[in-house]
Amino acid sequence: AGLLGSKRIAAIARGAGLRCYLGCRMQLSVGAAASIHLGISTPEITYGCEEFCHFLTEDVIVDNPPVLEEGAFKPYTGPGLGIDLNKQKILR
């Protein structure tokens, strides 16, 4: 569904009085950052998520991987997705 489609689904769920859950796929840290942004910015997602990219250390291509603290991901603070791509890791 993508980010925008997921937001639309959440809006439909809100209209029906439903709460949402954020699932994930095996993805690199760029996709994880997008997923984390979606989860943090979507109030209908109250059941949590299953983002486990922080365990995949070989595929981390950013210098600031997601931070899991007290059971919740901390939001990124930079522009856009807030990630810092590591060009050396991308070229490998």
Residue pairs with C-beta under 8 A, 6 or more apart in sequence:
1 8
1 9
3 34
3 37
3 38
6 38
6 42
7 38
7 42
9 20
10 20
10 42
10 44
10 45
11 44
13 19
13 20
13 44
14 43
14 44
18 44
19 44
19 45
19 46
19 47
20 42
20 44
20 45
20 46
20 47
21 45
21 47
21 48
21 49
22 35
22 38
22 39
22 42
22 45
22 47
22 48
22 49
22 50
22 51
23 49
23 50
24 32
24 35
24 49
24 50
24 51
24 52
24 53
25 31
26 56
27 35
27 53
28 53
28 59
28 60
28 61
29 53
29 59
29 60
29 61
29 62
29 65
29 66
29 83
30 61
30 62
30 81
30 83
30 85
31 53
32 51
32 53
32 54
32 65
32 66
33 62
33 66
33 76
33 81
33 82
33 83
34 81
35 49
35 51
36 51
36 66
36 73
36 75
36 76
37 75
37 76
37 81
37 82
38 45
39 45
39 49
39 51
39 73
40 73
40 75
51 66
51 73
53 59
53 65
53 66
54 65
54 66
54 68
60 89
61 85
61 86
61 89
61 90
62 83
62 84
62 85
62 86
63 84
63 85
63 86
64 76
64 78
64 82
64 83
64 84
66 73
66 74
67 73
67 74
68 74
75 82
76 82
76 83
78 84
